[in-house]
Amino acid sequence: MEQPVMALVLGLVAVGILIWVFWPKKGLLARLGKVRMSSQRVLLEDTLKYLFDCEYKGIACNLNSAAGNLNISADQMAKLMAHLKDMGLVAFEGHNIQLTDTGKSYALRIVRVHRIWERFLADETGVQHMDWHGEADIQEHQLSLDEANRIAARMGNPAFDPHGDPIPSTEGEIPPFSGRPLSSLKEGEVAQIVHIEDEPHYIFEQLSALGLYPGMQVYQLDVQQGKITFAADGNECVLTPLFASAITVQPLPKAEPIQEGYQRLSELQPDETANIVGISSYCRGLQRRRLMDFGIVPGNSITAELRSASGDPVGYRILGTTIAIRKDQANLIFINNIKKEHHEQSA
């Protein structure tokens, strides 16, 4: 009697397992299929986002570069690209891959959601800046465009993400890419940071540790093989060309062309105070670095105090300290708003 009962129990268990595995929509196979489809969609959308980034920055993209960026094999990427081509999202031009209009529209939606979420994390939450990109990488595949648009509207529809990247508009419009890598600046050039690359993570971590951010003004001090030295808000920074290329800057007019509207520090008379405008591009390397270390940066005030018997050098007071500057150096420093200091006579 026990054997038929046992056989019945085993049969019911087997039927239960088959139902659990093959049940439509809710069975194990259905669930695994959804996971695979979700993973495939994430990979597809990451590929479109990478292709858009390449096109936006004018970088040629092929199968190998795309596979390397997504950390998959070239064979896997070839199959994925074939699928994207069948969907009408990409087109091939020789070895290069380009987005179709439909593919670009799809990519812009992903980019918009990603950058809105980064802006939200930066402005509305206590999430650390090192985690913004990773969190947005997840939400870009889960958050709908309508949800992202509502979040953007609550924040006043910001135009840029916290890294300086423009957020595509609701119509899919985005300003053209501008700027150049910090590594391309020559000695003496002045520029403003417009974007800091947030990938790879270890590069972004190092740049963040230096306190660099979009909007900061930088001065290229020294360019050598394997080392780039620049000043950011008066602080000296040293990076390798690889790290410096992750910073996009917009060159600013040099001090030299505007010198007609300003005076030189050498013209400042004793007891006169002025505001520093900038340092000539002819002042480079260690000499420029020394002056900036003393506080010779735009916006600081400086006063001529002591003149040597020969008239050179002159003692200037800046940031509470008196420093000696030779006339040939003072000729390279531009000032404006000169005012005469009034000192009270003691009784």
C-alpha positions in Angstrom: 0.0 0.0 0.0 2.9 2.3 0.8 4.4 2.1 -2.7 1.3 3.3 -4.6 1.0 6.2 -2.1 4.6 7.1 -2.5 4.3 6.9 -6.3 1.3 9.2 -6.1 3.1 11.7 -3.9 6.2 11.7 -6.2 3.9 12.1 -9.2 2.2 15.1 -7.6 5.6 16.6 -6.8 6.8 16.1 -10.3 3.6 17.7 -11.7 4.1 20.6 -9.3 7.7 21.1 -10.4 6.6 21.1 -14.1 3.9 23.6 -13.4 6.3 25.8 -11.5 8.8 25.7 -14.3 6.5 26.0 -17.3 3.6 28.1 -15.9 2.9 30.9 -18.4 4.1 34.4 -17.4 4.8 33.4 -13.8 6.8 30.2 -14.1 10.6 29.8 -13.7 11.3 29.8 -17.4 9.1 32.9 -17.8 10.9 34.7 -15.0 14.3 33.8 -16.4 13.2 34.9 -19.8 12.2 38.3 -18.4 15.6 38.6 -16.6 17.4 37.8 -19.9 15.2 40.3 -21.8 15.8 42.9 -19.2 19.6 42.3 -19.3 19.5 42.4 -23.1 17.6 45.7 -23.0 20.1 47.2 -20.6 22.9 46.2 -22.8 21.2 47.5 -25.8 20.5 50.9 -24.2 24.0 51.1 -22.8 25.3 50.6 -26.4 23.1 53.3 -27.8 24.2 55.7 -25.1 27.9 54.9 -25.8 27.3 55.4 -29.6 25.7 58.8 -28.9 28.5 59.9 -26.7 31.0 59.0 -29.5 29.0 60.9 -32.1 28.5 63.9 -29.9 32.2 64.2 -29.2 33.2 63.4 -32.8 34.9 60.1 -31.9 34.9 57.3 -34.4 33.3 54.1 -33.0 33.7 50.5 -34.2 32.9 47.0 -32.8 36.1 46.7 -30.8 35.8 50.1 -29.1 32.1 49.5 -28.3 32.9 46.0 -27.0 35.7 47.3 -24.8 33.5 50.1 -23.4 30.7 47.6 -22.4 33.2 45.0 -21.3 31.8 42.2 -23.6 33.4 40.1 -26.3 33.7 41.3 -29.9 31.4 38.4 -31.0 28.8 39.4 -28.5 29.0 43.0 -29.7 28.7 41.9 -33.3 25.5 40.0 -32.5 24.1 43.0 -30.6 24.9 45.4 -33.4 23.2 43.1 -35.9 20.2 43.2 -33.7 20.3 47.0 -33.4 20.6 47.2 -37.2 17.6 45.0 -37.7 15.7 47.3 -35.3 16.7 50.3 -37.4 18.6 51.9 -34.6 22.2 51.8 -36.1 23.8 51.8 -39.6 27.2 50.8 -40.7 29.6 53.0 -42.7 32.6 50.9 -43.4 34.0 49.8 -40.0 32.3 52.7 -38.3 28.9 52.5 -36.6 26.4 55.4 -36.6 23.0 55.9 -35.0 20.0 56.4 -37.2 17.6 59.2 -36.4 15.4 56.7 -34.5 18.5 55.4 -32.7 19.6 58.9 -31.7 16.1 59.7 -30.4 16.2 56.6 -28.3 19.7 57.4 -27.0 18.7 61.0 -26.1 15.8 59.7 -24.0 18.3 57.5 -22.0 20.8 60.3 -21.7 18.0 62.7 -20.5 16.8 60.3 -17.8 20.4 59.7 -16.6 21.4 63.3 -16.3 18.1 64.4 -14.7 18.6 61.7 -12.1 22.2 62.8 -11.4 20.9 66.4 -11.0 18.2 65.2 -8.6 20.7 63.2 -6.5 23.0 66.2 -6.4 20.4 68.8 -5.5 17.7 67.0 -3.6 19.4 64.1 -1.7 22.3 63.4 0.6 23.8 60.8 -1.8 27.6 61.3 -2.1 28.9 62.7 -5.4 30.9 59.5 -6.1 27.7 57.5 -6.2 25.7 59.8 -8.5 26.8 58.2 -11.8 26.3 54.6 -10.6 22.8 55.3 -9.3 21.9 57.1 -12.5 23.2 54.1 -14.5 20.5 52.0 -12.8 17.7 54.5 -13.0 18.1 55.3 -16.6 16.8 51.8 -17.4 14.0 51.8 -14.9 12.6 55.4 -14.7 10.2 56.3 -17.5 10.7 59.5 -19.5 7.4 60.9 -18.1 8.6 60.3 -14.5 12.0 61.9 -15.3 10.2 64.9 -16.9 8.1 65.4 -13.7 11.2 65.3 -11.6 12.9 67.9 -13.9 9.9 70.2 -13.7 10.0 70.1 -9.9 13.7 71.2 -10.1 13.0 74.0 -12.5 14.1 72.1 -15.6 17.9 72.3 -15.1 20.0 72.6 -18.2 23.1 70.8 -17.0 23.9 67.8 -14.8 26.3 68.2 -11.9 29.3 67.1 -14.1 28.7 70.0 -16.6 27.0 67.9 -19.3 24.0 69.4 -21.0 20.6 67.7 -20.3 18.7 67.1 -23.6 15.5 69.0 -23.8 12.0 67.4 -23.8 12.1 67.8 -27.6 15.4 65.9 -27.8 17.5 69.0 -28.5 21.1 69.3 -27.1 23.7 72.1 -27.7 26.7 71.1 -29.8 29.8 69.8 -28.0 32.3 72.5 -27.3 35.6 72.6 -25.4 38.9 70.7 -25.5 40.7 68.5 -23.0 42.8 70.2 -20.4 45.8 68.2 -21.6 45.7 70.2 -24.9 46.2 73.6 -23.2 49.6 75.3 -23.7 51.6 77.0 -20.9 50.1 80.3 -20.0 46.6 79.6 -21.4 43.6 80.3 -19.2 40.4 78.2 -19.4 37.2 77.3 -17.6 36.2 73.8 -16.7 33.0 72.9 -18.4 32.9 69.1 -17.9 34.6 66.5 -15.7 34.3 62.9 -17.0 32.7 60.6 -14.5 34.1 57.4 -16.0 36.2 55.5 -15.3 35.4 55.7 -11.6 39.1 55.8 -10.4 39.8 58.9 -12.6 36.7 60.7 -11.4 37.6 59.9 -7.8 41.1 61.4 -8.2 39.7 64.6 -9.9 37.1 65.0 -7.2 39.8 64.6 -4.5 41.5 67.7 -6.0 38.3 69.7 -5.5 37.8 70.3 -9.3 34.4 71.2 -10.5 32.6 72.7 -13.6 32.9 76.5 -13.7 36.3 76.6 -12.0 39.0 78.7 -13.8 42.3 77.0 -14.5 45.8 78.3 -15.6 48.1 76.0 -17.4 51.5 76.4 -15.7 53.7 73.7 -17.1 53.4 71.0 -19.7 55.9 68.1 -19.7 55.9 64.6 -21.0 54.0 62.6 -18.5 53.1 65.6 -16.3 50.7 68.6 -16.6 50.8 71.3 -13.9 48.0 73.8 -13.6 46.5 76.1 -11.1 42.8 75.9 -10.1 41.5 78.8 -8.0 45.1 79.5 -7.0 45.9 75.9 -5.9 48.5 74.0 -7.9 47.5 70.6 -9.3 49.6 68.0 -11.1 48.0 65.3 -13.3 49.1 62.8 -15.9 47.9 63.5 -19.5 45.4 60.6 -19.1 43.8 62.2 -16.1 44.0 65.8 -17.6 42.2 64.6 -20.7 39.2 63.7 -18.6 38.7 67.4 -17.9 37.0 69.4 -20.7 37.7 73.1 -20.7 36.7 76.2 -22.6 39.6 78.5 -23.3 39.3 82.0 -22.1 40.8 85.2 -23.6 44.4 85.7 -22.5 45.3 88.6 -20.3 47.5 90.1 -23.0 44.9 91.2 -25.5 43.0 93.2 -22.7 46.0 94.9 -21.3 45.0 98.2 -22.9 42.1 98.5 -20.5 44.2 97.9 -17.5 47.4 99.1 -15.8 50.4 97.2 -14.8 51.4 96.5 -11.2 54.7 98.4 -11.8 52.6 101.6 -12.2 51.2 101.3 -8.7 52.6 104.1 -6.4 53.3 103.8 -2.7 50.1 103.7 -0.6 48.0 102.9 -3.6 45.8 99.8 -3.7 44.3 98.0 -6.7 42.6 94.8 -7.7 44.5 92.1 -9.6 43.1 91.3 -13.0 45.5 88.6 -14.2 49.0 87.6 -15.1 50.4 87.9 -18.6 50.6 84.8 -20.6 54.3 85.6 -21.0 54.8 84.7 -17.3 55.1 80.9 -17.2 56.4 78.0 -15.3 58.0 78.5 -11.9 57.8 82.3 -12.1 54.0 82.2 -12.6 53.6 79.5 -9.9 55.6 81.6 -7.4 53.4 84.6 -8.0 50.2 82.6 -7.6 51.5 81.0 -4.5 51.8 84.6 -3.1 48.2 85.3 -3.9 48.6 87.0 -7.3 45.3 85.8 -8.6 42.3 87.7 -10.1 40.2 89.4 -7.6 42.7 89.9 -4.8 43.7 93.4 -3.7 47.3 94.5 -3.6 49.0 97.6 -2.1 52.4 99.1 -2.9 54.1 99.7 0.5 57.9 99.8 0.4 60.2 100.9 -2.4 63.9 100.0 -2.2 66.6 102.7 -2.5 67.2 101.7 -6.1 63.4 101.5 -6.8 63.6 97.8 -7.6 62.2 95.6 -6.1 59.1 97.0 -4.5 57.3 95.6 -1.4 53.7 94.8 -2.0 51.1 93.8 0.6 48.7 91.1 -0.3 46.6 88.7 1.9 48.2 90.3 5.0 51.8 89.6 3.9 54.4 91.9 2.3 56.3 90.4 -0.6 59.0 91.8 -2.8 58.4 91.8 -6.6 60.9 93.0 -9.2 59.8 95.5 -11.8 60.2 93.0 -14.7 57.7 90.7 -12.9 55.4 93.6 -11.9 55.2 94.5 -15.6 53.5 91.1 -16.2 50.7 91.6 -13.6 47.6 93.6 -14.7 45.6 95.7 -12.2 42.6 98.0 -12.1 40.5 100.2 -9.7 43.6 102.0 -8.2 42.8 103.8 -5.0 44.9 105.9 -2.7 45.2 104.6 0.8 44.6 107.2 3.6 46.5 106.7 6.8 45.6 108.5 10.0 48.3 110.6 11.6 48.9 109.8 15.3 48.5 112.7 17.7 
